[in-house]
Amino acid sequence: MEGLLRAAVEGEPRARERLLAEIHPLVLRYCRARLGRQETLMGSADDVAQEVCLAVVNALPGYTLRGLSFRAFVYGIAAHKVTDAFRAIGRNRSEPVADIPDTPLAHDGPEYQLLQAELTERLGALLHLLTPRQREVLVLRIAVGLSAEETAQAVGSTPGAVRVTQHRALNRLRRKIVPAGAVLADDQDDDE
């Protein structure tokens, strides 16, 4: 990826397009994980992801290749854009109404939307059981797919501290989800 990044920084259009094709799914996952299905003045999570990609393209000419993770650089831009979206949500007092589609969507019917909304709500509630740092580490590690090293660079920590934070966050969630004294299916397999 470093050769591709170098070519994109030097202004090669095809390299820039390929680089964007690689980072867009990561950025989109991150924005969706942080914003959910909320509509903001900036638009949906998909719109915020587009803003992030545009900001990355604009920042490429000034980017210096220093051996640091480019994905962490992209995450930094995404974190700022998501923060801007949350600020816009806080200022927006209107209640948007969804547009009616021209044709029915089979995969996006009322039942599907309800299940997705319920899942998003449950995941959001679980994430709010965590500290802000634990929440940020889990989103970066699981939803975005960054390595411990990349996450550490993005949050200003060490890879070991990121792993410990992730471990503690998952244990906290496990304690909240699994009732005391319950035996998990994986635990039963270990005993047999």
Buried (B, 14 or more C-beta within 10 A) or exposed (E): EEEBBEBBBEEBEEBBEBBBEBBBEBBBBBBBBBBBEEBBEBBBBEBBBBBBBEBBBEBBEEBEEEEEBBBBBBBBBBBEBBEBBBEBBEEEEEEEEEEEEEEEEEEEEEEEEEEEEEEBEEEEEBBEBBEEBBBBBBBBBBBBBBBBEBBBBBBEBEBEBBBEBBEBBBEBBEEEEEEEEEEEEEEEEEEE
